[in-house]
Amino acid sequence: MENKNTEQQSQLKLLIARGKEQGYLTYAEVNDHLPNDIVDPE
């Protein structure tokens, strides 16, 4: 479980770095990194 959290945090940090580099993030990029129980397709 802890290993999964560490991996998620690492991916989130990469996403934030990408957003800083590009100057933006798309909804799709953010939704791809959210847990499935949080993302609502509508």
Backbone atoms as SQL, in Angstrom:
CREATE TABLE atoms (id INTEGER PRIMARY KEY, chain TEXT, resi INTEGER, resn TEXT, atom TEXT, x REAL, y REAL, z REAL);
INSERT INTO atoms VALUES
  (1, 'A', 1, 'MET', 'N', 0.825, -1.190, 0.000),
  (2, 'A', 1, 'MET', 'CA', 0.000, 0.000, 0.000),
  (3, 'A', 1, 'MET', 'C', 0.871, 1.256, 0.000),
  (4, 'A', 2, 'GLU', 'N', 1.872, 1.284, 0.858),
  (5, 'A', 2, 'GLU', 'CA', 2.744, 2.455, 0.949),
  (6, 'A', 2, 'GLU', 'C', 3.507, 2.650, -0.358),
  (7, 'A', 3, 'ASN', 'N', 3.919, 1.560, -0.981),
  (8, 'A', 3, 'ASN', 'CA', 4.627, 1.635, -2.256),
  (9, 'A', 3, 'ASN', 'C', 3.738, 2.264, -3.331),
  (10, 'A', 4, 'LYS', 'N', 2.446, 1.931, -3.310),
  (11, 'A', 4, 'LYS', 'CA', 1.502, 2.490, -4.274),
  (12, 'A', 4, 'LYS', 'C', 1.365, 3.995, -4.062),
  (13, 'A', 5, 'ASN', 'N', 1.288, 4.432, -2.805),
  (14, 'A', 5, 'ASN', 'CA', 1.199, 5.859, -2.505),
  (15, 'A', 5, 'ASN', 'C', 2.446, 6.593, -2.965),
  (16, 'A', 6, 'THR', 'N', 3.597, 5.994, -2.762),
  (17, 'A', 6, 'THR', 'CA', 4.850, 6.601, -3.192),
  (18, 'A', 6, 'THR', 'C', 4.866, 6.757, -4.711),
  (19, 'A', 7, 'GLU', 'N', 4.398, 5.743, -5.416),
  (20, 'A', 7, 'GLU', 'CA', 4.343, 5.800, -6.879),
  (21, 'A', 7, 'GLU', 'C', 3.370, 6.888, -7.336),
  (22, 'A', 8, 'GLN', 'N', 2.219, 6.991, -6.680),
  (23, 'A', 8, 'GLN', 'CA', 1.240, 8.020, -7.033),
  (24, 'A', 8, 'GLN', 'C', 1.799, 9.415, -6.787),
  (25, 'A', 9, 'GLN', 'N', 2.508, 9.589, -5.683),
  (26, 'A', 9, 'GLN', 'CA', 3.107, 10.887, -5.384),
  (27, 'A', 9, 'GLN', 'C', 4.161, 11.243, -6.422),
  (28, 'A', 10, 'SER', 'N', 4.929, 10.263, -6.839),
  (29, 'A', 10, 'SER', 'CA', 5.954, 10.486, -7.850),
  (30, 'A', 10, 'SER', 'C', 5.323, 10.905, -9.176),
  (31, 'A', 11, 'GLN', 'N', 4.254, 10.232, -9.569),
  (32, 'A', 11, 'GLN', 'CA', 3.571, 10.575, -10.812),
  (33, 'A', 11, 'GLN', 'C', 2.941, 11.958, -10.720),
  (34, 'A', 12, 'LEU', 'N', 2.412, 12.305, -9.552),
  (35, 'A', 12, 'LEU', 'CA', 1.815, 13.621, -9.357),
  (36, 'A', 12, 'LEU', 'C', 2.871, 14.715, -9.460),
  (37, 'A', 13, 'LYS', 'N', 4.043, 14.466, -8.905),
  (38, 'A', 13, 'LYS', 'CA', 5.136, 15.442, -9.005),
  (39, 'A', 13, 'LYS', 'C', 5.550, 15.639, -10.462),
  (40, 'A', 14, 'LEU', 'N', 5.584, 14.552, -11.233),
  (41, 'A', 14, 'LEU', 'CA', 5.907, 14.662, -12.655),
  (42, 'A', 14, 'LEU', 'C', 4.840, 15.467, -13.394),
  (43, 'A', 15, 'LEU', 'N', 3.585, 15.251, -13.037),
  (44, 'A', 15, 'LEU', 'CA', 2.491, 15.990, -13.652),
  (45, 'A', 15, 'LEU', 'C', 2.609, 17.479, -13.346),
  (46, 'A', 16, 'ILE', 'N', 2.913, 17.817, -12.109),
  (47, 'A', 16, 'ILE', 'CA', 3.082, 19.215, -11.718),
  (48, 'A', 16, 'ILE', 'C', 4.254, 19.836, -12.467),
  (49, 'A', 17, 'ALA', 'N', 5.343, 19.100, -12.584),
  (50, 'A', 17, 'ALA', 'CA', 6.507, 19.602, -13.318),
  (51, 'A', 17, 'ALA', 'C', 6.147, 19.853, -14.783),
  (52, 'A', 18, 'ARG', 'N', 5.382, 18.950, -15.373),
  (53, 'A', 18, 'ARG', 'CA', 4.953, 19.127, -16.761),
  (54, 'A', 18, 'ARG', 'C', 4.088, 20.378, -16.895),
  (55, 'A', 19, 'GLY', 'N', 3.196, 20.581, -15.942),
  (56, 'A', 19, 'GLY', 'CA', 2.350, 21.770, -15.963),
  (57, 'A', 19, 'GLY', 'C', 3.163, 23.047, -15.860),
  (58, 'A', 20, 'LYS', 'N', 4.165, 23.040, -15.018),
  (59, 'A', 20, 'LYS', 'CA', 5.027, 24.221, -14.881),
  (60, 'A', 20, 'LYS', 'C', 5.802, 24.472, -16.168),
  (61, 'A', 21, 'GLU', 'N', 6.274, 23.409, -16.799),
  (62, 'A', 21, 'GLU', 'CA', 7.052, 23.537, -18.032),
  (63, 'A', 21, 'GLU', 'C', 6.183, 24.053, -19.178),
  (64, 'A', 22, 'GLN', 'N', 4.992, 23.474, -19.326),
  (65, 'A', 22, 'GLN', 'CA', 4.086, 23.859, -20.414),
  (66, 'A', 22, 'GLN', 'C', 3.358, 25.159, -20.104),
  (67, 'A', 23, 'GLY', 'N', 3.168, 25.422, -18.816),
  (68, 'A', 23, 'GLY', 'CA', 2.398, 26.587, -18.408),
  (69, 'A', 23, 'GLY', 'C', 0.926, 26.270, -18.206),
  (70, 'A', 24, 'TYR', 'N', 0.557, 25.016, -18.412),
  (71, 'A', 24, 'TYR', 'CA', -0.838, 24.604, -18.242),
  (72, 'A', 24, 'TYR', 'C', -0.917, 23.083, -18.168),
  (73, 'A', 25, 'LEU', 'N', -2.063, 22.583, -17.705),
  (74, 'A', 25, 'LEU', 'CA', -2.401, 21.166, -17.767),
  (75, 'A', 25, 'LEU', 'C', -3.817, 21.065, -18.314),
  (76, 'A', 26, 'THR', 'N', -4.072, 20.047, -19.093),
  (77, 'A', 26, 'THR', 'CA', -5.425, 19.844, -19.599),
  (78, 'A', 26, 'THR', 'C', -6.234, 19.070, -18.565),
  (79, 'A', 27, 'TYR', 'N', -7.557, 19.160, -18.692),
  (80, 'A', 27, 'TYR', 'CA', -8.422, 18.376, -17.812),
  (81, 'A', 27, 'TYR', 'C', -8.112, 16.891, -17.963),
  (82, 'A', 28, 'ALA', 'N', -7.853, 16.444, -19.175),
  (83, 'A', 28, 'ALA', 'CA', -7.558, 15.033, -19.423),
  (84, 'A', 28, 'ALA', 'C', -6.306, 14.594, -18.677),
  (85, 'A', 29, 'GLU', 'N', -5.263, 15.427, -18.690),
  (86, 'A', 29, 'GLU', 'CA', -4.027, 15.084, -17.986),
  (87, 'A', 29, 'GLU', 'C', -4.273, 14.966, -16.480),
  (88, 'A', 30, 'VAL', 'N', -5.029, 15.900, -15.940),
  (89, 'A', 30, 'VAL', 'CA', -5.324, 15.865, -14.505),
  (90, 'A', 30, 'VAL', 'C', -6.191, 14.656, -14.181),
  (91, 'A', 31, 'ASN', 'N', -7.247, 14.422, -14.958),
  (92, 'A', 31, 'ASN', 'CA', -8.146, 13.298, -14.707),
  (93, 'A', 31, 'ASN', 'C', -7.435, 11.960, -14.804),
  (94, 'A', 32, 'ASP', 'N', -6.459, 11.852, -15.684),
  (95, 'A', 32, 'ASP', 'CA', -5.706, 10.603, -15.824),
  (96, 'A', 32, 'ASP', 'C', -4.932, 10.258, -14.556),
  (97, 'A', 33, 'HIS', 'N', -4.625, 11.262, -13.743),
  (98, 'A', 33, 'HIS', 'CA', -3.837, 11.032, -12.539),
  (99, 'A', 33, 'HIS', 'C', -4.672, 11.005, -11.262),
  (100, 'A', 34, 'LEU', 'N', -5.985, 11.208, -11.379),
  (101, 'A', 34, 'LEU', 'CA', -6.856, 11.133, -10.211),
  (102, 'A', 34, 'LEU', 'C', -7.337, 9.701, -10.021),
  (103, 'A', 35, 'PRO', 'N', -7.605, 9.305, -8.775),
  (104, 'A', 35, 'PRO', 'CA', -8.159, 7.969, -8.537),
  (105, 'A', 35, 'PRO', 'C', -9.506, 7.823, -9.246),
  (106, 'A', 36, 'ASN', 'N', -9.818, 6.628, -9.676),
  (107, 'A', 36, 'ASN', 'CA', -11.048, 6.379, -10.426),
  (108, 'A', 36, 'ASN', 'C', -12.307, 6.723, -9.653),
  (109, 'A', 37, 'ASP', 'N', -12.298, 6.586, -8.339),
  (110, 'A', 37, 'ASP', 'CA', -13.502, 6.873, -7.562),
  (111, 'A', 37, 'ASP', 'C', -13.771, 8.371, -7.430),
  (112, 'A', 38, 'ILE', 'N', -12.818, 9.203, -7.808),
  (113, 'A', 38, 'ILE', 'CA', -13.005, 10.654, -7.751),
  (114, 'A', 38, 'ILE', 'C', -13.457, 11.197, -9.098),
  (115, 'A', 39, 'VAL', 'N', -12.983, 10.607, -10.172),
  (116, 'A', 39, 'VAL', 'CA', -13.266, 11.110, -11.515),
  (117, 'A', 39, 'VAL', 'C', -14.686, 10.732, -11.914),
  (118, 'A', 40, 'ASP', 'N', -15.466, 11.739, -12.308),
  (119, 'A', 40, 'ASP', 'CA', -16.824, 11.531, -12.791),
  (120, 'A', 40, 'ASP', 'C', -16.858, 11.933, -14.257),
  (121, 'A', 41, 'PRO', 'N', -17.239, 11.035, -15.151),
  (122, 'A', 41, 'PRO', 'CA', -17.190, 11.344, -16.573),
  (123, 'A', 41, 'PRO', 'C', -18.084, 12.504, -16.992),
  (124, 'A', 42, 'GLU', 'N', -19.045, 12.869, -16.180),
  (125, 'A', 42, 'GLU', 'CA', -19.932, 13.981, -16.531),
  (126, 'A', 42, 'GLU', 'C', -19.375, 15.198, -15.965);
